[in-house]
Structure formats: C-alpha cells, structure tokens
Amino acid sequence: MSGDDTSPASRPSPLDLTLAVAHARALRAAGEPRRAAAVLDAAFGGEGRGSERARRDALVLRAQLALELRGAGRA
C-alpha cells in the first residue's frame, strides 16, 4: 500500500458543524480562542455538514473570535 492512498476510506469525513461549534465554544471558555478559531476554520474549509442554524452559529462564533483575537493583538 502506498503512502498516497486517496480512497474514500482514507480521507477524513467533513466535520459536523454542530460538533465544531461545541468544540470551539469549549476551547474559547478554556481560554484558547486561537484554537477555537482553527477548529471552525477547519470545519468550513472541509465543507462541514450542518443545518442552516449550525452554519449561522458557526459564523457568529467565528466573527466573535475574530474580534476577540483582534482586540487581544492590540493590548
């Protein structure tokens, strides 16, 4: 078996946006806003599955994290 196997079983499945939002909220509460943002970015980059509500929640949380990170950079 070669190291460049791209069969469907070897590729990661898209991250569920509901799980990504929950994980990002936990990371944010733990004082890890950069990691929380990275989780959401990965979910969007992987075309994560989710309802319209989950997509909205993810977008709102990502925007809040961007503002937090921008504010932290100024301090």
Residue pairs with C-beta under 8 A, 6 or more apart in sequence:
12 46
14 43
14 46
14 47
14 48
14 49
15 42
15 43
15 46
15 48
15 49
16 43
16 48
16 49
16 50
16 54
17 43
17 48
17 49
17 50
17 51
17 54
17 55
17 57
17 58
18 50
18 51
18 54
20 39
20 40
20 42
20 43
20 48
20 58
21 40
21 54
21 57
21 58
21 61
23 36
23 39
24 36
24 37
24 39
24 40
24 58
24 61
24 62
24 65
25 36
25 61
27 33
27 35
27 36
27 39
28 36
28 61
28 65
28 68
33 65
33 68
33 69
33 72
34 69
36 61
36 65
37 62
37 65
37 66
37 69
40 58
40 61
40 62
40 65
41 62
43 58
44 58
44 62
48 58
50 58
